[in-house]
Amino acid sequence: MTTTEPMAGLIAQSAFDGSRLRVILLLDLYDGAQEQFLEAYEHMSSKVASIPGHIQDQLCQSIENPSQWLITSEWESALPFLTWVNSEEHIEVVRPMHSCVRDTRSMRYSVLRETEPCTELKARSGLQAQVRVGDGVARHALTFTVKPGSESKVAEHLIGYSSPQARLDGNTHLRRTSVFMHGNRVVRAVEVEGDLPAALRHVATQPEIRAVEEAIDPHLEQERDLSDPGSARVFFTRTALPSVHHVRADGPEPAGLRRHALYYPAVEGQGTELARFLSHQDEAAAGDPDSPVFTSTVFQRDDIVVRMLDVTGDLDADPEWALGIKGAGKAAELERLLDGAAVGVDAPLNSERNLNRLLSHADMLPVTDRGAVDS
């Protein structure tokens, strides 16, 4: 596959650089649950050992407080981990552990440097190539579908709610929430400064958010009960749309940026390659002064890819920049990875008519885009 080499721009996040991933899970167990937890862990570890891309796990117990445990795992890259942690199998495998755990905190890091490995590990590669430069903001999204015919009602609820208290403490707060719809599919993206899981847990307890969640519950195609921690956990796992790449053009933020989200249904099994392709294209766009793209975040789960852009000017001024296919052969590359039947475009994308049709179809309906009131 031909891709554009990365150019200038500040890459804050990428799951596509081939670097190994270290996942750290801090757990606080209920008193007396240690043996039950250990049994559940042994079952989980036997399952995860067979997952492609998994290298190893370690289970550790605090030498100071026996209720505090640590699980570390190493993966060949972020991609197989994200596939595993958001899968139905993972939901079932870790379910027995939840009754043992009072609190958890998950952290994910790509490996940047390491000491000289021992002989049998010297062939292992996958270090992060260079330090990433970001703005201290973590990005995450959820995607779910609503019952056909209820789209306008759901949009009303998602537009009309009051903004919650967004600050958790001096270091962590919700900075921005953007909601888009494509047919009956909803995408809710958030930006958090500080600890993403802690901020999401905090915001979920706010009365404004609880009210809007209850209001849209009857319209969801996938039933849930957010008052039940187990049901809530399964829902948020199944609807997670992880951010796999974020890039920002160098220099000060221009005035008048507009936020858009584009929906790209991939050919079955090609979601990761489509997300990789768009991410490389946006790296090139971030380094090109003629590009209207100032920031891009690519979200991907299975064969669902969403690309959220902050752009200058009108999105349709140059459909190739907008769709992420600027450059020779890029339209054909997107055509190979995109489910043409799902987007209603079955002819070559290099015609102006079909480019405009695809852009019109991919451009999601903006529902709300709001900054935190106390940020």
Number of C-alpha atoms within 10 A of each C-alpha: 5 8 15 17 9 16 15 15 21 20 22 18 20 23 22 18 17 17 21 25 27 21 18 18 15 16 19 17 21 15 11 11 14 18 10 13 19 14 12 18 18 11 15 18 16 10 13 19 13 10 14 12 19 19 17 14 17 11 14 12 14 10 9 7 9 13 18 19 19 17 16 17 18 22 22 22 24 24 19 16 22 19 17 17 15 20 16 13 12 16 17 11 16 16 15 17 18 16 14 21 19 12 12 16 13 16 13 15 14 23 16 15 11 7 5 8 10 8 7 7 9 9 8 10 11 17 18 19 12 9 9 13 13 14 9 11 17 20 21 20 21 20 21 19 18 19 14 13 11 14 18 11 13 23 19 13 16 21 16 11 13 13 17 19 18 22 20 17 9 7 9 18 26 28 20 18 19 20 23 25 24 18 14 17 16 22 23 20 22 21 21 24 19 19 19 21 15 17 20 17 11 17 20 15 11 14 14 15 18 15 13 17 16 14 14 17 16 15 18 16 13 14 11 17 14 18 10 9 11 14 14 14 16 18 19 17 17 19 17 22 26 21 23 24 26 25 30 26 24 15 9 7 12 9 7 10 17 14 16 20 25 23 24 27 21 25 19 12 11 18 21 21 17 24 27 21 22 25 28 20 23 37 26 24 30 25 20 16 11 9 18 22 28 26 24 26 25 26 25 26 23 17 21 20 25 27 25 22 25 20 20 16 13 12 22 15 10 15 19 20 19 24 25 21 24 19 12 8 12 21 19 14 17 21 20 14 22 22 19 20 10 13 18 12 18 12 11 14 22 15 11 12 12 16 22 17 16 21 19 15 18 19 23 22 16 17 19 16 16 13 15 17 14 12 13
